Amino acid sequence: MTGGCRRRLISVVIGNIDTSSQPRSLGRRTFASVQDAPLTKKVEMTNWEKGHFINYGKMHENLQIVRSRLNRPLTYAEKILYSHLDDPHGQDIERGKSYLKLRPDRVACQDATAQMAILQFMSAGMPSVATPSTVHCDHLIEAQIGGEKDLERAYNINKEVYDFLSTSCAKYNIGFWKPGSGIIHQIILENYAFPGGLMIGTDSHTPNAGGLGMAAIGVGGADAVDVMANLPWELKAPKVIGVKLTGKMGAWTTPKDIILKVAGILTVKGGTGAIIEYHGEGVNNLSCTGMATICNMGAEIGATTSVFPFNDRMYDYLAATKRSAIGDFSREYAAGLREDEGAEYDELIEINLNELEPHINGPFTPDLATPISKFKEAVKANKWPVDLKVGLIGSCTNSSYEDMSRAASIAQDALDHGVKSKAVFTVTPGSEQIRATIERDGQLKTLEDFGGMVLANACGPCIGQWDRRDVKKGEPNSIISSYNRNFTGRNDANPATHAFVASPDLVVAMSLAGTLDFNPLVDTLKDKDGNDFQLKAPGGAGLPANGYDPGQDTYQAPPEDRAQVNVAVSPTSDRLQLLEPFNAWDGKDALDLPILIKAQGKTTTDHISMAGPWLKYRGHLDNISNNMLIGAINSANGEANKVKNFTTGETDAVPATARDYKKKGIRWVVIGDWNYGEGSSREHAALEPRHLGGLAIITRSFARIHETNLKKQGMLPLTFTNPEDYDKIQPADKVDLLCTELAVGKSMTLRVHPEKGGSTFDVPLSHTFNEGQIEWFKFGSALNMMAKKNAA
């Protein structure tokens, strides 16, 4: 740990709490002892449920136990995690090493991943979820011609999936947010997130709730099932990376630029195994929704999650979303909702907001960060397509009232000069509440007058749900969005699309110019009469002066009588399929295994299990398995979805080859490169190789979520102890995997039999299995183990 990050704070004693009955600035509080505080009073977690209370009393009690054991200052991230320990007395605690068993406060699922999560929960044989849970319909709505018609089409196309989710939520006591309600992360921020809470969500951008001081972590569906079934959730104790913010942002700089800068510093791998914790006086200059933007995109640097300490901006947002009681309660526990004085970080980054420029990241990766002053030069030097075809604002990352207000102010400036967007321009409201509010307050009309097409309150182009028709596939072109992720083909399935990520402010300005060769801070544009003008700096309120308009009612609460509800699953459906348990391990070493594919370079969850049109099969494991690894690049030929079947000598698609091996009773392995499985928390990327007969994925390194997902499904995620051994193995080699060596803290042996008759050699493999996870492998999956224990 670095010792250079000690700093002075307003309050440092965990037991101190605010006893004021009137809202005060968090920087000007008086304190009393915790014994005087009503930390055990009943404050509901959300306005949408009854009987689920914020348990600051228990959190404080757990934290005091851990403090007495560790005897050192704690970071805020540690406070949240340790206050949710299942066994604070006996839990081994060492950052970066221990596996923590935790009790999250909530579970949230988006509709694509919820299908498999609920199907797994049904297999566990329980009548109701044990932890407050919600499902949000946001992923299955394709952007095509506009919000209302796109939503209607989605209802028709996905009717059986929506019926399944609606009835299963009603059956198992889960809150259900209907299609059109908004993107899961925005709904969580508006209705469910609270300071100091711990939540897991089946989507990698779940950390968005860190903008309200919550540790919200993206997981696979099997993890969600654990928590729904009242089992403790397991997480390797993250390291903590501190980001100290000082100063105040300039007029064109936004919170988005902070995370774009951090992504450039840490890269897509730099946050792996760590929580990013923001602190410093610069934090107080950010809106709550701006902090959420930063936490949301922390997924792009591989972070477990990101958090901000509780402050007045969070209180203001809670009040604006009709949760003042939570804000008041949080003030009483305020000293537990920030880092201790002297808390040490494993790494410390300092950013002076006075000096921070607006940034544009990309193309093809979210960590290629370029400040706006150097972007024009980068476009020219890299020969990126300079004409801007499409600008897209919104998404779960940047669709707040503040974002839309600032974007509309730039659009209005352009309209006042008689000009509109030259690029195709789209607007994705993050929630029905945001859409209704900006419609009432006029921003929506301004953006439409500017040329904007308003899409449904859903993920849309951000996740590839975009029926794009303005360019042909394979045609090089540039787009810019306020989204979070821009991997090759991510948005429109066109590998030649150069996708850039920026703040909504820059997206609007550059859409107006119709070119990447434009810097709104210094460059001028032509008005309708041909005169030069420079855009005014954007402005806009962080919160609506007249409060939020909730819009249409899109929430379905579970009924009082759930026993009469029947879950809708047709046995002939090609969208939904009840699960069969995987086979248990036979207790033997696995010999003479083929390598299905040796993947080279970036292999994200998009490469392993593509989204877009495949989303409709998220509830049907066999059908969606036809997309397994079709985007991975085969090191043998440099191509995607072309591998050699060693039994036939023929070249075929990856899933077809795997199915042939499975039919012949042949297990197989995959060899992967660095940070394998980076990207969305796509459980199917782990389920599919297991379903099609895979035994192990052996890589240089894994992204955290994917590694855990593989373990849950009874697979072996293994890493080369010596990363250079990746280069020694050829795609046509056969391997033995000595599974009987699997033990905590010990390496395993991969015995390689070269195809061309060279000498057999051994390669040591490392893993992160603990005793409980080894049991998952032995039983065949975590779900197998859970079902057998419930049956007993």
ChimeraX attribute file (.defattr): number of C-alpha atoms within 10 A of each C-alpha:
attribute: neighborCount
match mode: 1-to-1
recipient: residues
	/A:1	12
	/A:2	10
	/A:3	12
	/A:4	11
	/A:5	20
	/A:6	14
	/A:7	12
	/A:8	11
	/A:9	14
	/A:10	12
	/A:11	20
	/A:12	16
	/A:13	15
	/A:14	23
	/A:15	18
	/A:16	21
	/A:17	27
	/A:18	25
	/A:19	19
	/A:20	14
	/A:21	9
	/A:22	8
	/A:23	14
	/A:24	14
	/A:25	12
	/A:26	17
	/A:27	11
	/A:28	8
	/A:29	17
	/A:30	13
	/A:31	17
	/A:32	15
	/A:33	13
	/A:34	19
	/A:35	10
	/A:36	12
	/A:37	18
	/A:38	15
	/A:39	21
	/A:40	12
	/A:41	13
	/A:42	14
	/A:43	18
	/A:44	18
	/A:45	24
	/A:46	20
	/A:47	12
	/A:48	13
	/A:49	14
	/A:50	9
	/A:51	11
	/A:52	17
	/A:53	15
	/A:54	24
	/A:55	20
	/A:56	24
	/A:57	17
	/A:58	14
	/A:59	22
	/A:60	22
	/A:61	13
	/A:62	20
	/A:63	24
	/A:64	18
	/A:65	15
	/A:66	23
	/A:67	17
	/A:68	10
	/A:69	13
	/A:70	12
	/A:71	8
	/A:72	13
	/A:73	19
	/A:74	24
	/A:75	22
	/A:76	27
	/A:77	29
	/A:78	23
	/A:79	25
	/A:80	25
	/A:81	23
	/A:82	28
	/A:83	28
	/A:84	26
	/A:85	23
	/A:86	19
	/A:87	18
	/A:88	22
	/A:89	12
	/A:90	10
	/A:91	16
	/A:92	14
	/A:93	17
	/A:94	14
	/A:95	17
	/A:96	14
	/A:97	14
	/A:98	15
	/A:99	20
	/A:100	25
	/A:101	22
	/A:102	22
	/A:103	22
	/A:104	25
	/A:105	22
	/A:106	23
	/A:107	25
	/A:108	26
	/A:109	28
	/A:110	22
	/A:111	27
	/A:112	25
	/A:113	24
	/A:114	26
	/A:115	26
	/A:116	26
	/A:117	24
	/A:118	24
	/A:119	22
	/A:120	23
	/A:121	24
	/A:122	19
	/A:123	17
	/A:124	21
	/A:125	13
	/A:126	14
	/A:127	14
	/A:128	17
	/A:129	20
	/A:130	16
	/A:131	21
	/A:132	20
	/A:133	23
	/A:134	22
	/A:135	26
	/A:136	28
	/A:137	27
	/A:138	26
	/A:139	26
	/A:140	27
	/A:141	28
	/A:142	26
	/A:143	26
	/A:144	20
	/A:145	15
	/A:146	16
	/A:147	23
	/A:148	14
	/A:149	14
	/A:150	18
	/A:151	22
	/A:152	14
	/A:153	15
	/A:154	18
	/A:155	18
	/A:156	10
	/A:157	14
	/A:158	15
	/A:159	12
	/A:160	17
	/A:161	25
	/A:162	21
	/A:163	15
	/A:164	22
	/A:165	27
	/A:166	23
	/A:167	21
	/A:168	24
	/A:169	28
	/A:170	25
	/A:171	21
	/A:172	24
	/A:173	23
	/A:174	26
	/A:175	22
	/A:176	25
	/A:177	26
	/A:178	19
	/A:179	24
	/A:180	26
	/A:181	27
	/A:182	30
	/A:183	29
	/A:184	31
	/A:185	30
	/A:186	29
	/A:187	20
	/A:188	20
	/A:189	23
	/A:190	23
	/A:191	17
	/A:192	24
	/A:193	29
	/A:194	28
	/A:195	33
	/A:196	34
	/A:197	27
	/A:198	24
	/A:199	25
	/A:200	26
	/A:201	30
	/A:202	29
	/A:203	26
	/A:204	28
	/A:205	28
	/A:206	32
	/A:207	30
	/A:208	36
	/A:209	36
	/A:210	35
	/A:211	31
	/A:212	31
	/A:213	30
	/A:214	28
	/A:215	32
	/A:216	33
	/A:217	28
	/A:218	28
	/A:219	27
	/A:220	30
	/A:221	28
	/A:222	25
	/A:223	28
	/A:224	28
	/A:225	26
	/A:226	23
	/A:227	24
	/A:228	26
	/A:229	19
	/A:230	13
	/A:231	19
	/A:232	19
	/A:233	20
	/A:234	19
	/A:235	18
	/A:236	20
	/A:237	23
	/A:238	26
	/A:239	24
	/A:240	28
	/A:241	25
	/A:242	25
	/A:243	21
	/A:244	18
	/A:245	21
	/A:246	19
	/A:247	17
	/A:248	18
	/A:249	21
	/A:250	14
	/A:251	13
	/A:252	19
	/A:253	22
	/A:254	25
	/A:255	23
	/A:256	29
	/A:257	26
	/A:258	25
	/A:259	24
	/A:260	31
	/A:261	23
	/A:262	22
	/A:263	25
	/A:264	19
	/A:265	15
	/A:266	17
	/A:267	20
	/A:268	23
	/A:269	19
	/A:270	17
	/A:271	25
	/A:272	25
	/A:273	24
	/A:274	26
	/A:275	24
	/A:276	28
	/A:277	25
	/A:278	25
	/A:279	20
	/A:280	19
	/A:281	13
	/A:282	18
	/A:283	23
	/A:284	20
	/A:285	17
	/A:286	19
	/A:287	22
	/A:288	30
	/A:289	30
	/A:290	24
	/A:291	29
	/A:292	31
	/A:293	32
	/A:294	29
	/A:295	34
	/A:296	30
	/A:297	29
	/A:298	30
	/A:299	30
	/A:300	29
	/A:301	27
	/A:302	26
	/A:303	31
	/A:304	29
	/A:305	33
	/A:306	34
	/A:307	33
	/A:308	32
	/A:309	27
	/A:310	31
	/A:311	24
	/A:312	18
	/A:313	23
	/A:314	25
	/A:315	25
	/A:316	18
	/A:317	21
	/A:318	24
	/A:319	16
	/A:320	17
	/A:321	18
	/A:322	17
	/A:323	22
	/A:324	16
	/A:325	15
	/A:326	21
	/A:327	24
	/A:328	22
	/A:329	21
	/A:330	25
	/A:331	27
	/A:332	24
	/A:333	28
	/A:334	25
	/A:335	23
	/A:336	30
	/A:337	25
	/A:338	29
	/A:339	27
	/A:340	24
	/A:341	18
	/A:342	18
	/A:343	17
	/A:344	23
	/A:345	22
	/A:346	16
	/A:347	17
	/A:348	19
	/A:349	15
	/A:350	15
	/A:351	17
	/A:352	14
	/A:353	21
	/A:354	14
	/A:355	13
	/A:356	19
	/A:357	20
	/A:358	27
	/A:359	26
	/A:360	28
	/A:361	27
	/A:362	20
	/A:363	21
	/A:364	20
	/A:365	19
	/A:366	26
	/A:367	26
	/A:368	20
	/A:369	25
	/A:370	20
	/A:371	17
	/A:372	20
	/A:373	16
	/A:374	12
	/A:375	19
	/A:376	17
	/A:377	13
	/A:378	15
	/A:379	14
	/A:380	13
	/A:381	9
	/A:382	8
	/A:383	9
	/A:384	16
	/A:385	19
	/A:386	18
	/A:387	17
	/A:388	22
	/A:389	21
	/A:390	23
	/A:391	30
	/A:392	25
	/A:393	29
	/A:394	28
	/A:395	28
	/A:396	30
	/A:397	30
	/A:398	30
	/A:399	27
	/A:400	27
	/A:401	24
	/A:402	20
	/A:403	25
	/A:404	27
	/A:405	28
	/A:406	23
	/A:407	26
	/A:408	27
	/A:409	22
	/A:410	26
	/A:411	29
	/A:412	19
	/A:413	18
	/A:414	25
	/A:415	18
	/A:416	12
	/A:417	17
	/A:418	13
	/A:419	20
	/A:420	26
	/A:421	23
	/A:422	19
	/A:423	23
	/A:424	18
	/A:425	26
	/A:426	23
	/A:427	26
	/A:428	31
	/A:429	31
	/A:430	29
	/A:431	29
	/A:432	24
	/A:433	24
	/A:434	26
	/A:435	27
	/A:436	17
	/A:437	21
	/A:438	24
	/A:439	15
	/A:440	15
	/A:441	15
	/A:442	12
	/A:443	22
	/A:444	24
	/A:445	16
	/A:446	20
	/A:447	28
	/A:448	17
	/A:449	15
	/A:450	25
	/A:451	21
	/A:452	24
	/A:453	20
	/A:454	23
	/A:455	25
	/A:456	32
	/A:457	30
	/A:458	33
	/A:459	28
	/A:460	26
	/A:461	27
	/A:462	26
	/A:463	27
	/A:464	23
	/A:465	24
	/A:466	21
	/A:467	17
	/A:468	17
	/A:469	9
	/A:470	9
	/A:471	13
	/A:472	11
	/A:473	15
	/A:474	11
	/A:475	11
	/A:476	14
	/A:477	20
	/A:478	21
	/A:479	28
	/A:480	31
	/A:481	31
	/A:482	27
	/A:483	30
	/A:484	28
	/A:485	26
	/A:486	25
	/A:487	22
	/A:488	19
	/A:489	21
	/A:490	24
	/A:491	26
	/A:492	22
	/A:493	22
	/A:494	19
	/A:495	18
	/A:496	18
	/A:497	27
	/A:498	23
	/A:499	28
	/A:500	27
	/A:501	31
	/A:502	27
	/A:503	28
	/A:504	30
	/A:505	28
	/A:506	30
	/A:507	25
	/A:508	33
	/A:509	23
	/A:510	24
	/A:511	29
	/A:512	25
	/A:513	23
	/A:514	22
	/A:515	21
	/A:516	23
	/A:517	18
	/A:518	22
	/A:519	19
	/A:520	19
	/A:521	17
	/A:522	9
	/A:523	12
	/A:524	15
	/A:525	18
	/A:526	15
	/A:527	17
	/A:528	14
	/A:529	9
	/A:530	8
	/A:531	10
	/A:532	12
	/A:533	13
	/A:534	15
	/A:535	18
	/A:536	14
	/A:537	16
	/A:538	19
	/A:539	17
	/A:540	16
	/A:541	13
	/A:542	21
	/A:543	19
	/A:544	17
	/A:545	9
	/A:546	10
	/A:547	12
	/A:548	20
	/A:549	18
	/A:550	16
	/A:551	16
	/A:552	11
	/A:553	12
	/A:554	14
	/A:555	14
	/A:556	15
	/A:557	16
	/A:558	19
	/A:559	16
	/A:560	8
	/A:561	10
	/A:562	17
	/A:563	11
	/A:564	9
	/A:565	14
	/A:566	12
	/A:567	17
	/A:568	16
	/A:569	19
	/A:570	13
	/A:571	9
	/A:572	8
	/A:573	12
	/A:574	15
	/A:575	21
	/A:576	25
	/A:577	21
	/A:578	15
	/A:579	15
	/A:580	10
	/A:581	15
	/A:582	16
	/A:583	15
	/A:584	15
	/A:585	18
	/A:586	11
	/A:587	9
	/A:588	11
	/A:589	12
	/A:590	17
	/A:591	17
	/A:592	16
	/A:593	19
	/A:594	21
	/A:595	25
	/A:596	25
	/A:597	27
	/A:598	23
	/A:599	25
	/A:600	19
	/A:601	14
	/A:602	17
	/A:603	22
	/A:604	24
	/A:605	26
	/A:606	26
	/A:607	26
	/A:608	24
	/A:609	27
	/A:610	25
	/A:611	25
	/A:612	22
	/A:613	14
	/A:614	16
	/A:615	21
	/A:616	20
	/A:617	21
	/A:618	25
	/A:619	28
	/A:620	19
	/A:621	21
	/A:622	18
	/A:623	17
	/A:624	23
	/A:625	27
	/A:626	20
	/A:627	23
	/A:628	27
	/A:629	29
	/A:630	21
	/A:631	21
	/A:632	27
	/A:633	23
	/A:634	24
	/A:635	18
	/A:636	16
	/A:637	10
	/A:638	12
	/A:639	15
	/A:640	17
	/A:641	21
	/A:642	22
	/A:643	28
	/A:644	19
	/A:645	21
	/A:646	16
	/A:647	11
	/A:648	9
	/A:649	9
	/A:650	11
	/A:651	14
	/A:652	14
	/A:653	18
	/A:654	24
	/A:655	22
	/A:656	19
	/A:657	24
	/A:658	27
	/A:659	17
	/A:660	16
	/A:661	21
	/A:662	16
	/A:663	12
	/A:664	10
	/A:665	10
	/A:666	17
	/A:667	22
	/A:668	26
	/A:669	24
	/A:670	20
	/A:671	25
	/A:672	29
	/A:673	22
	/A:674	20
	/A:675	23
	/A:676	27
	/A:677	29
	/A:678	29
	/A:679	26
	/A:680	24
	/A:681	27
	/A:682	30
	/A:683	28
	/A:684	29
	/A:685	27
	/A:686	29
	/A:687	24
	/A:688	25
	/A:689	26
	/A:690	24
	/A:691	21
	/A:692	24
	/A:693	21
	/A:694	25
	/A:695	24
	/A:696	22
	/A:697	22
	/A:698	24
	/A:699	25
	/A:700	21
	/A:701	21
	/A:702	25
	/A:703	23
	/A:704	24
	/A:705	26
	/A:706	27
	/A:707	23
	/A:708	26
	/A:709	26
	/A:710	28
	/A:711	24
	/A:712	26
	/A:713	27
	/A:714	30
	/A:715	27
	/A:716	25
	/A:717	25
	/A:718	24
	/A:719	26
	/A:720	24
	/A:721	18
	/A:722	12
	/A:723	14
	/A:724	10
	/A:725	16
	/A:726	21
	/A:727	8
	/A:728	10
	/A:729	19
	/A:730	19
	/A:731	21
	/A:732	20
	/A:733	17
	/A:734	21
	/A:735	23
	/A:736	18
	/A:737	22
	/A:738	15
	/A:739	19
	/A:740	12
	/A:741	13
	/A:742	18
	/A:743	15
	/A:744	14
	/A:745	12
	/A:746	13
	/A:747	19
	/A:748	23
	/A:749	18
	/A:750	20
	/A:751	18
	/A:752	22
	/A:753	21
	/A:754	18
	/A:755	14
	/A:756	9
	/A:757	8
	/A:758	9
	/A:759	9
	/A:760	12
	/A:761	12
	/A:762	14
	/A:763	18
	/A:764	16
	/A:765	22
	/A:766	21
	/A:767	20
	/A:768	21
	/A:769	22
	/A:770	14
	/A:771	10
	/A:772	12
	/A:773	19
	/A:774	21
	/A:775	17
	/A:776	23
	/A:777	24
	/A:778	19
	/A:779	22
	/A:780	23
	/A:781	26
	/A:782	24
	/A:783	24
	/A:784	24
	/A:785	17
	/A:786	20
	/A:787	18
	/A:788	11
	/A:789	10
	/A:790	10
	/A:791	8
	/A:792	6
